[in-house]
Each structure stands twice: as C-alpha cells, then as structure tokens.
Amino acid sequence: MQSVEVEICAGTACHLMGAQGLLDVTNTLKQTHGQRLQVKLTHCLGACAHGPNARINGTLYSRLTEEKLLALVNELLADNRGAR
C-alpha cells in the first residue's frame, strides 16, 4: 500500500499565511488514513511570497488552503488504493 508524504513549511512567512490550518487538516486526515499519510514540518520551501506552501510527494504546492490540501491528499490516497 503506497503512502502520501506531506511536508508543510513551518517558516515564518508560511506560518503567518496559514500553515497551522494545513497542519490541522493533516492531523484530521491521519485519523482517517493512518500510516498511509506521512506528515513532516520543514523549513522554508523557497516560495515565501506564495505561502502557505507544502510539498506533497515531492511536488511543491503554493497558496494552499485547507480545502485544497484536503482534496489533494484524498485524491492521491484514493488513486493509490489499488496500487501495490
């Protein structure tokens, strides 16, 4: 079973732009998806002016909202459901 790795930027700019809300969403998702979702906090991802930022499975996403993050992760986990 494949997993999804989410790295949320914990830098000052992203924090001020709503990174805590993104972290809250991942905590809720972890309750549903368990070990299929790996979450890490990271320092600056280099797109401070476009925060909050997160890297999901190696791809940088900027100007994330809680709703967008929820949709992205759920879509990726649904796509991986049948994968080996």
JOGIKA-V319713 format. One record per residue. RES is the residue in three letters. PHI is phi in whole degrees, 0 to 359 (* if undefined). OMEGA is omega in radians with two decimals (999 if undefined). BURIAL is # if it has 9 or more other ideal C-beta (glycine too) atoms within 8 Angstrom, else .. Layout:
BEGIN
res:RES phi:PHI omega:OMEGA burial:BURIAL
res:RES phi:PHI omega:OMEGA burial:BURIAL
END
This chain:
BEGIN
res:MET phi:* omega:-3.12 burial:.
res:GLN phi:279 omega:3.13 burial:.
res:SER phi:238 omega:3.08 burial:#
res:VAL phi:244 omega:3.12 burial:#
res:GLU phi:253 omega:3.13 burial:#
res:VAL phi:244 omega:3.06 burial:#
res:GLU phi:247 omega:-3.12 burial:#
res:ILE phi:262 omega:3.12 burial:#
res:CYS phi:292 omega:3.12 burial:#
res:ALA phi:251 omega:3.10 burial:#
res:GLY phi:293 omega:-3.05 burial:#
res:THR phi:303 omega:-3.09 burial:.
res:ALA phi:299 omega:-3.14 burial:#
res:CYS phi:295 omega:3.09 burial:#
res:HIS phi:302 omega:-3.13 burial:#
res:LEU phi:292 omega:-3.11 burial:.
res:MET phi:265 omega:3.02 burial:.
res:GLY phi:120 omega:-3.13 burial:#
res:ALA phi:300 omega:-3.13 burial:#
res:GLN phi:297 omega:3.08 burial:.
res:GLY phi:297 omega:3.09 burial:#
res:LEU phi:295 omega:3.11 burial:#
res:LEU phi:297 omega:3.10 burial:#
res:ASP phi:300 omega:3.12 burial:#
res:VAL phi:297 omega:-3.13 burial:#
res:THR phi:294 omega:3.08 burial:#
res:ASN phi:296 omega:3.08 burial:#
res:THR phi:294 omega:3.13 burial:.
res:LEU phi:297 omega:3.13 burial:#
res:LYS phi:297 omega:3.10 burial:#
res:GLN phi:295 omega:-3.13 burial:.
res:THR phi:276 omega:-2.98 burial:.
res:HIS phi:255 omega:3.07 burial:#
res:GLY phi:56 omega:-3.03 burial:.
res:GLN phi:287 omega:3.08 burial:.
res:ARG phi:288 omega:-3.14 burial:#
res:LEU phi:242 omega:3.10 burial:#
res:GLN phi:254 omega:-3.10 burial:.
res:VAL phi:236 omega:3.08 burial:#
res:LYS phi:224 omega:2.94 burial:.
res:LEU phi:268 omega:3.14 burial:.
res:THR phi:223 omega:3.07 burial:#
res:HIS phi:280 omega:-3.03 burial:.
res:CYS phi:317 omega:3.08 burial:#
res:LEU phi:260 omega:3.01 burial:#
res:GLY phi:87 omega:3.13 burial:.
res:ALA phi:230 omega:-2.99 burial:#
res:CYS phi:306 omega:-3.09 burial:#
res:ALA phi:288 omega:-3.06 burial:.
res:HIS phi:243 omega:-3.06 burial:.
res:GLY phi:287 omega:-0.02 burial:#
res:PRO phi:286 omega:-3.06 burial:#
res:ASN phi:243 omega:3.02 burial:#
res:ALA phi:211 omega:3.05 burial:#
res:ARG phi:251 omega:-3.11 burial:#
res:ILE phi:243 omega:-3.08 burial:#
res:ASN phi:49 omega:3.06 burial:.
res:GLY phi:89 omega:-3.14 burial:.
res:THR phi:256 omega:-3.14 burial:.
res:LEU phi:279 omega:3.05 burial:.
res:TYR phi:239 omega:-3.11 burial:#
res:SER phi:245 omega:-3.12 burial:.
res:ARG phi:52 omega:-3.12 burial:.
res:LEU phi:287 omega:2.96 burial:#
res:THR phi:251 omega:3.11 burial:.
res:GLU phi:299 omega:-3.12 burial:#
res:GLU phi:295 omega:3.13 burial:.
res:LYS phi:296 omega:3.14 burial:#
res:LEU phi:297 omega:3.12 burial:#
res:LEU phi:302 omega:-3.13 burial:#
res:ALA phi:295 omega:-3.14 burial:.
res:LEU phi:299 omega:-3.09 burial:#
res:VAL phi:294 omega:3.13 burial:#
res:ASN phi:297 omega:3.11 burial:#
res:GLU phi:295 omega:3.14 burial:.
res:LEU phi:296 omega:3.14 burial:#
res:LEU phi:290 omega:3.09 burial:#
res:ALA phi:293 omega:3.12 burial:.
res:ASP phi:296 omega:-3.09 burial:.
res:ASN phi:272 omega:-3.02 burial:#
res:ARG phi:303 omega:-3.12 burial:.
res:GLY phi:266 omega:-3.09 burial:.
res:ALA phi:284 omega:3.08 burial:.
res:ARG phi:253 omega:999 burial:.
END
